[in-house]
Amino acid sequence: MMTTFTAGINVVEPHMTAHANAGSSTVRQIGGSLGTALSMLVISLCAGGTSTANLAIGYRWGFVLMLAFAIIGFCSSLFLPQKEN
């Protein structure tokens, strides 16, 4: 995801870079908080109880969700414009 944020900041006019960095930091913080909350929601809903087996199922689905987010981030970075040498 950092590649995506860096590419976004690089296209901003130089006098607006400070605002772009502040916006980027805010979006990352909120996104991280929402990702953590969503992950815990999935874990709790999929676990359905406190037994070890149920918790293992919940954590598995939490990791699957985070893997899906990572794949989406990776795929979005493939569509970024390439630097010319």
Phi and psi restraints in degrees (value plus and minus 20) as a CYANA .aco file:
   2 MET   PHI     -84.7   -44.7
   2 MET   PSI     -53.9   -13.9
   3 THR   PHI     -81.6   -41.6
   3 THR   PSI     -60.3   -20.3
   4 THR   PHI     -85.3   -45.3
   4 THR   PSI     -63.9   -23.9
   5 PHE   PHI     -85.6   -45.6
   5 PHE   PSI     -61.5   -21.5
   6 THR   PHI     -83.2   -43.2
   6 THR   PSI     -62.9   -22.9
   7 ALA   PHI     -83.0   -43.0
   7 ALA   PSI     -57.6   -17.6
   8 GLY   PHI     -86.3   -46.3
   8 GLY   PSI     -59.8   -19.8
   9 ILE   PHI     -92.1   -52.1
   9 ILE   PSI     -52.8   -12.8
  10 ASN   PHI     -86.8   -46.8
  10 ASN   PSI     -42.7    -2.7
  11 VAL   PHI    -109.8   -69.8
  11 VAL   PSI     -23.3    16.7
  12 VAL   PHI    -100.0   -60.0
  12 VAL   PSI     124.8   164.8
  13 GLU   PHI     -81.4   -41.4
  13 GLU   PSI     125.7   165.7
  14 PRO   PHI     -73.8   -33.8
  14 PRO   PSI     -57.0   -17.0
  15 HIS   PHI     -95.1   -55.1
  15 HIS   PSI     -29.9    10.1
  16 MET   PHI    -126.1   -86.1
  16 MET   PSI     -13.8    26.2
  17 THR   PHI     -80.9   -40.9
  17 THR   PSI     -60.4   -20.4
  18 ALA   PHI     -81.4   -41.4
  18 ALA   PSI     -61.6   -21.6
  19 HIS   PHI     -87.3   -47.3
  19 HIS   PSI     -58.5   -18.5
  20 ALA   PHI     -85.3   -45.3
  20 ALA   PSI     -60.8   -20.8
  21 ASN   PHI     -84.7   -44.7
  21 ASN   PSI     -61.2   -21.2
  22 ALA   PHI     -84.0   -44.0
  22 ALA   PSI     -63.9   -23.9
  23 GLY   PHI     -84.0   -44.0
  23 GLY   PSI     -60.4   -20.4
  24 SER   PHI     -83.4   -43.4
  24 SER   PSI     -63.9   -23.9
  25 SER   PHI     -83.1   -43.1
  25 SER   PSI     -61.3   -21.3
  26 THR   PHI     -83.6   -43.6
  26 THR   PSI     -65.5   -25.5
  27 VAL   PHI     -83.3   -43.3
  27 VAL   PSI     -60.5   -20.5
  28 ARG   PHI     -84.0   -44.0
  28 ARG   PSI     -62.1   -22.1
  29 GLN   PHI     -85.0   -45.0
  29 GLN   PSI     -66.7   -26.7
  30 ILE   PHI     -86.5   -46.5
  30 ILE   PSI     -62.1   -22.1
  31 GLY   PHI     -82.0   -42.0
  31 GLY   PSI     -60.6   -20.6
  32 GLY   PHI     -84.6   -44.6
  32 GLY   PSI     -61.0   -21.0
  33 SER   PHI     -85.9   -45.9
  33 SER   PSI     -63.8   -23.8
  34 LEU   PHI     -87.0   -47.0
  34 LEU   PSI     -57.6   -17.6
  35 GLY   PHI     -83.5   -43.5
  35 GLY   PSI     -61.8   -21.8
  36 THR   PHI     -84.9   -44.9
  36 THR   PSI     -64.7   -24.7
  37 ALA   PHI     -83.7   -43.7
  37 ALA   PSI     -62.6   -22.6
  38 LEU   PHI     -85.5   -45.5
  38 LEU   PSI     -60.2   -20.2
  39 SER   PHI     -82.1   -42.1
  39 SER   PSI     -64.8   -24.8
  40 MET   PHI     -87.8   -47.8
  40 MET   PSI     -53.2   -13.2
  41 LEU   PHI     -82.9   -42.9
  41 LEU   PSI     -66.5   -26.5
  42 VAL   PHI     -83.0   -43.0
  42 VAL   PSI     -62.9   -22.9
  43 ILE   PHI     -80.7   -40.7
  43 ILE   PSI     -65.9   -25.9
  44 SER   PHI     -85.6   -45.6
  44 SER   PSI     -63.1   -23.1
  45 LEU   PHI     -88.9   -48.9
  45 LEU   PSI     -58.9   -18.9
  46 CYS   PHI     -97.7   -57.7
  46 CYS   PSI     -46.8    -6.8
  47 ALA   PHI     -88.5   -48.5
  47 ALA   PSI     -67.5   -27.5
  48 GLY   PHI      43.9    83.9
  48 GLY   PSI      -8.3    31.7
  49 GLY   PHI     154.1   194.1
  49 GLY   PSI    -196.2  -156.2
  50 THR   PHI    -128.5   -88.5
  50 THR   PSI     -14.7    25.3
  51 SER   PHI     -91.6   -51.6
  51 SER   PSI     137.2   177.2
  52 THR   PHI     -80.5   -40.5
  52 THR   PSI     -60.8   -20.8
  53 ALA   PHI     -84.7   -44.7
  53 ALA   PSI     -62.1   -22.1
  54 ASN   PHI     -85.2   -45.2
  54 ASN   PSI     -61.4   -21.4
  55 LEU   PHI     -85.2   -45.2
  55 LEU   PSI     -57.3   -17.3
  56 ALA   PHI     -82.4   -42.4
  56 ALA   PSI     -60.4   -20.4
  57 ILE   PHI     -84.1   -44.1
  57 ILE   PSI     -64.1   -24.1
  58 GLY   PHI     -81.8   -41.8
  58 GLY   PSI     -65.1   -25.1
  59 TYR   PHI     -86.1   -46.1
  59 TYR   PSI     -56.1   -16.1
  60 ARG   PHI     -79.4   -39.4
  60 ARG   PSI     -66.7   -26.7
  61 TRP   PHI     -89.2   -49.2
  61 TRP   PSI     -50.4   -10.4
  62 GLY   PHI     -84.0   -44.0
  62 GLY   PSI     -63.1   -23.1
  63 PHE   PHI     -88.2   -48.2
  63 PHE   PSI     -55.4   -15.4
  64 VAL   PHI     -81.9   -41.9
  64 VAL   PSI     -62.1   -22.1
  65 LEU   PHI     -81.4   -41.4
  65 LEU   PSI     -66.2   -26.2
  66 MET   PHI     -86.0   -46.0
  66 MET   PSI     -54.9   -14.9
  67 LEU   PHI     -83.5   -43.5
  67 LEU   PSI     -60.5   -20.5
  68 ALA   PHI     -82.1   -42.1
  68 ALA   PSI     -62.3   -22.3
  69 PHE   PHI     -82.5   -42.5
  69 PHE   PSI     -60.6   -20.6
  70 ALA   PHI     -84.6   -44.6
  70 ALA   PSI     -60.3   -20.3
  71 ILE   PHI     -85.6   -45.6
  71 ILE   PSI     -61.0   -21.0
  72 ILE   PHI     -82.0   -42.0
  72 ILE   PSI     -62.8   -22.8
  73 GLY   PHI     -83.7   -43.7
  73 GLY   PSI     -61.6   -21.6
  74 PHE   PHI     -84.1   -44.1
  74 PHE   PSI     -65.5   -25.5
  75 CYS   PHI     -83.6   -43.6
  75 CYS   PSI     -57.5   -17.5
  76 SER   PHI     -87.3   -47.3
  76 SER   PSI     -51.3   -11.3
  77 SER   PHI     -91.5   -51.5
  77 SER   PSI     -42.1    -2.1
  78 LEU   PHI     -90.2   -50.2
  78 LEU   PSI     -42.5    -2.5
  79 PHE   PHI    -114.5   -74.5
  79 PHE   PSI     -14.3    25.7
  80 LEU   PHI     -94.4   -54.4
  80 LEU   PSI     128.5   168.5
  81 PRO   PHI     -85.4   -45.4
  81 PRO   PSI     124.1   164.1
  82 GLN   PHI    -106.5   -66.5
  82 GLN   PSI     128.1   168.1
  83 LYS   PHI     -95.0   -55.0
  83 LYS   PSI     119.7   159.7
  84 GLU   PHI    -110.1   -70.1
  84 GLU   PSI     114.6   154.6
